[in-house]
Amino acid sequence: MAQQQQQEQIEQELRQNWQQIRYRLLDEFGQVGTADLDAARDVNDLVQRIADKTHHSERYVETRLQELVGAGAGQRGQQQGGFGQQQGQQQQQGQRFGR
């Protein structure tokens, strides 16, 4: 249950700060293109796409993603208590990050 909650928190943070985090991902993982990132449907899909392109393990990609998301939350000044829940989260699920 904690793993799923953590993934939901990461996904929420990604959606809130997608443009900023997207550029960090492109810098971090040079083999990954914008189309790969924008086509991802959820955190698992994003991790798998990055791992496939970069030949890193999914665990490594997850860890780096968590670090990048955490940095994005810190730059926001913890406006919403870090990974706080939002009411519109259910509407966002199933949508690509770039949308």
C-alpha positions in Angstrom: 0.0 0.0 0.0 2.8 2.4 0.8 4.4 1.8 -2.6 1.2 2.6 -4.4 0.7 5.8 -2.3 4.3 6.8 -3.1 3.7 6.3 -6.8 0.5 8.4 -6.6 2.4 11.2 -4.8 5.1 11.1 -7.4 2.6 11.2 -10.2 0.8 14.1 -8.7 4.0 16.0 -8.3 5.0 15.2 -11.9 1.7 16.6 -13.2 2.0 19.8 -11.1 5.5 20.5 -12.2 5.7 18.6 -15.5 7.5 21.3 -17.6 10.2 21.8 -15.0 10.7 18.1 -14.3 10.5 17.2 -18.0 13.6 19.3 -18.8 15.5 17.7 -15.9 14.6 14.3 -17.2 15.8 15.2 -20.6 19.1 16.5 -19.1 19.5 13.5 -16.9 18.6 10.8 -19.4 20.0 12.1 -22.8 18.8 9.0 -24.7 15.2 9.9 -23.9 13.3 12.2 -26.2 10.4 14.5 -25.5 8.0 12.2 -27.3 8.9 9.4 -24.9 8.2 11.5 -21.9 5.0 13.1 -23.2 3.6 9.7 -24.3 3.9 8.2 -20.7 0.5 7.5 -19.2 1.6 7.1 -15.6 4.6 6.8 -13.4 5.2 3.1 -14.2 5.0 3.8 -17.9 7.4 6.7 -17.6 9.9 4.6 -15.6 9.7 1.8 -18.1 10.1 4.1 -21.1 13.2 5.7 -19.5 14.7 2.4 -18.4 14.2 0.9 -21.9 15.9 3.8 -23.6 18.7 4.3 -21.2 19.4 0.6 -20.3 19.3 1.6 -16.6 17.3 -0.6 -14.2 13.8 0.5 -13.4 14.8 0.8 -9.8 17.5 3.2 -10.6 15.1 5.3 -12.8 12.5 5.3 -10.0 15.1 6.5 -7.5 16.3 9.3 -9.8 12.7 10.3 -10.5 11.9 10.5 -6.8 14.9 12.7 -6.3 13.9 15.0 -9.2 10.4 15.2 -7.9 11.6 16.0 -4.4 13.8 18.8 -5.8 10.8 20.2 -7.7 8.7 20.1 -4.5 11.5 21.9 -2.6 11.7 24.6 -5.2 8.0 25.3 -4.9 8.6 26.1 -1.3 6.4 23.2 -0.1 3.3 25.2 -1.0 1.0 22.3 -0.6 2.8 20.4 2.1 5.0 18.5 -0.4 3.1 15.6 -1.7 -0.3 16.7 -0.4 -3.4 15.3 -2.0 -5.4 17.4 -4.5 -9.1 17.1 -5.3 -8.6 17.0 -9.1 -6.2 14.0 -8.9 -8.8 11.5 -10.1 -9.4 13.5 -13.2 -5.7 13.5 -14.1 -5.2 9.8 -13.8 -5.1 8.1 -17.2 -4.0 11.3 -19.0 -0.5 11.7 -20.4 1.8 14.0 -18.5 2.3 16.4 -21.3 -1.5 17.1 -21.5 
